[in-house]
Amino acid sequence: MRKLFITLTLTLLFSGAFAQIQMGFKLSPNISINRVDIESDAAQVDSDGSAIRFSFGPIADFSLDNNENYHFSTGFWLTSKRAGISYNDGSERITQAYSLQYIQLPATLKFYTNEVGLDKRVFFQFGPTFDIKISEKLKDGDKSVKVIDDFRFFDMSLYMGAGLEYQIGNTTRVFGGISYSRGLINAASDAINSDIIYKNDYFGLELGVMF
């Protein structure tokens, strides 16, 4: 998986030499949370806590009709998430936390304003991310039985972000902003109760550079 990450990163970076695209890299510390529900009265489930995790990776922005204000933005992000869940079926209460890692492939639109100050522009970003699970591990709680025995290989989220970009050279820009990623599908494929619905969310601080 490390070789795949390096290969795709280099592919994105070197493609900038042969196409009119803007390349970059981002680092995003985030607060990983989750939403859980159950479609029956046989048990009760609740989300259990949050944790600080990280997302990072290359970015590629493609201008739409050579317009500097409208871009299709994609990338290849390695993202860690925490899944905390408390399950109670009346006979026992189980609280567990899982560590999850995904490769996120965003397919978003990025909109820039005109300059709001010297060399400064505000941007907004919106669209889906396609998340491929590369790792899952039960970290905390009773390990004799898993509330969620397996998470889906594929997940999908809605990504929303906004921030400020600052030009520091002819082609180099730095940016900072905030983001929210909301899980769209049930990420649990095999659970202690088939009626459990689990979805991943996170709030992120976006820091990066474009060149």
C-alpha positions in Angstrom: 0.0 0.0 0.0 2.9 2.3 0.7 4.3 1.7 -2.8 0.8 2.4 -4.3 0.6 5.7 -2.4 4.0 6.8 -3.5 3.3 5.8 -7.2 0.0 7.7 -7.3 1.5 10.7 -5.6 4.3 10.9 -8.1 1.9 10.4 -11.0 -0.2 13.4 -9.8 2.9 15.5 -9.3 4.6 14.8 -12.6 1.4 15.1 -14.6 1.6 18.9 -13.8 4.5 19.1 -16.2 2.4 17.9 -19.1 -1.0 19.5 -18.4 -2.3 22.9 -17.4 -3.3 21.9 -13.9 -2.4 23.2 -10.5 -0.7 20.8 -8.1 -0.5 20.9 -4.3 -0.3 19.1 -1.0 -2.5 19.3 2.1 -2.3 18.4 5.7 -5.5 18.3 7.7 -5.8 17.5 11.4 -9.4 16.6 12.1 -11.8 15.7 14.8 -13.2 12.2 13.9 -16.7 11.5 15.0 -19.5 9.2 13.9 -23.2 8.7 13.8 -24.9 5.4 14.7 -28.5 4.3 14.7 -30.4 1.0 14.8 -33.6 0.2 13.0 -35.2 -1.9 15.7 -36.2 -1.7 19.4 -34.2 -4.8 20.3 -31.1 -2.8 21.3 -29.8 0.6 21.8 -26.6 2.1 20.2 -24.9 5.4 20.7 -21.8 7.1 19.4 -18.9 7.0 21.9 -16.6 9.9 21.9 -14.3 11.5 19.3 -10.6 11.7 18.6 -8.0 13.8 16.7 -6.9 12.1 13.5 -5.1 13.3 10.3 -5.6 13.4 6.6 -2.9 14.3 4.1 -2.0 13.9 0.4 -1.5 15.5 -3.0 -4.1 17.8 -4.6 -4.8 18.4 -8.3 -7.0 21.3 -9.5 -8.2 21.4 -13.1 -9.4 24.8 -14.4 -12.8 24.7 -16.0 -12.8 26.4 -19.4 -9.5 28.1 -18.4 -11.4 30.0 -15.8 -9.2 30.9 -12.8 -12.3 31.0 -10.5 -13.8 27.5 -11.2 -11.9 24.3 -10.8 -12.5 20.5 -10.6 -10.4 19.4 -7.6 -9.3 15.9 -6.9 -6.4 14.2 -5.1 -5.2 11.2 -3.2 -5.6 11.5 0.6 -4.6 9.1 3.3 -7.2 9.6 6.0 -7.5 8.2 9.5 -10.8 7.9 11.3 -12.1 6.7 14.7 -15.2 4.6 15.1 -16.6 4.7 18.7 -19.8 2.8 19.5 -21.7 1.8 22.5 -24.1 -1.2 22.2 -26.7 -2.3 24.8 -29.2 -5.1 24.1 -30.5 -5.4 27.7 -28.3 -8.3 28.7 -24.9 -6.7 28.1 -23.4 -3.3 27.3 -20.4 -3.2 25.0 -18.3 -0.1 24.3 -15.6 -0.2 21.6 -13.4 2.0 19.5 -11.9 1.1 16.1 -9.1 2.7 14.2 -9.8 3.0 10.4 -7.7 4.2 7.5 -8.9 5.1 4.1 -7.6 6.3 0.8 -9.9 9.2 -0.2 -10.4 10.1 -3.8 -12.3 13.5 -4.0 -14.3 14.6 -6.9 -15.2 18.1 -5.9 -15.8 21.6 -7.4 -13.7 24.5 -6.0 -14.9 28.1 -6.4 -12.6 31.1 -5.9 -13.7 34.7 -5.3 -11.9 37.6 -6.8 -9.2 39.1 -4.6 -10.5 40.1 -1.2 -7.2 41.7 -0.3 -3.7 41.9 -1.8 -2.9 38.5 -3.2 -5.7 36.9 -1.2 -8.7 34.9 -2.4 -11.5 33.1 -0.6 -12.4 29.6 -1.8 -15.3 27.2 -1.3 -15.2 23.4 -2.1 -18.0 20.9 -2.3 -18.5 17.4 -3.6 -18.2 13.7 -2.9 -15.2 11.7 -1.8 -14.8 8.0 -2.6 -13.2 6.2 0.3 -11.3 2.9 0.0 -10.6 1.2 3.3 -7.0 0.0 3.7 -7.0 -0.8 7.4 -9.2 -1.5 10.4 -8.3 -2.4 13.9 -10.2 -2.7 17.2 -8.3 -0.5 19.6 -10.3 -0.2 22.8 -13.0 -2.1 24.6 -14.0 -5.7 25.1 -12.2 -7.7 22.4 -14.1 -11.0 23.0 -16.9 -9.9 20.7 -17.0 -7.1 18.1 -20.0 -4.8 17.8 -18.9 -4.2 14.2 -17.1 -7.2 12.9 -16.2 -5.7 9.6 -16.4 -2.3 7.9 -17.2 -1.9 4.2 -14.3 -1.8 1.8 -15.9 1.2 0.1 -17.4 4.2 1.8 -18.6 7.5 0.4 -18.7 11.0 2.0 -19.8 14.5 1.2 -17.0 17.0 1.6 -17.6 20.7 2.2 -14.8 23.2 2.9 -14.0 26.9 2.8 -10.8 28.9 3.3 -8.4 31.6 2.3 -5.6 31.3 -0.2 -2.5 33.6 -0.2 -0.2 34.2 -3.2 3.5 34.1 -2.0 5.2 33.8 -5.4 4.6 33.7 -9.2 3.1 30.2 -8.9 3.2 29.4 -5.2 0.2 29.8 -2.9 -0.5 28.7 0.6 -4.0 28.2 2.0 -5.8 27.5 5.3 -9.4 26.7 6.0 -12.0 24.4 7.6 -13.8 21.4 6.3 -16.6 19.0 7.2 -16.9 15.4 5.8 -20.2 13.7 6.3 -20.6 9.9 5.7 -23.3 9.1 3.2 -23.7 5.3 3.4 -23.7 2.6 6.1 -20.0 1.8 6.7 -20.8 -1.4 8.7 -21.0 -4.5 6.6 -21.1 -7.1 9.4 -22.3 -6.1 12.9 -23.5 -7.8 16.0 -27.0 -6.6 15.0 -27.8 -6.4 11.3 -30.0 -3.3 12.0 -27.1 -1.1 13.0 -26.3 1.8 10.8 -22.9 3.4 11.2 -21.6 6.5 9.3 -18.2 8.3 9.6 -17.9 12.1 9.9 -15.1 14.6 10.7 -14.3 18.3 11.1 -11.0 19.3 9.7 -8.5 22.1 9.7 -7.1 22.4 6.1 -3.5 23.6 5.6 -1.6 23.3 2.4 0.4 24.7 -0.5 -0.3 24.9 -4.3 2.5 25.3 -6.8 
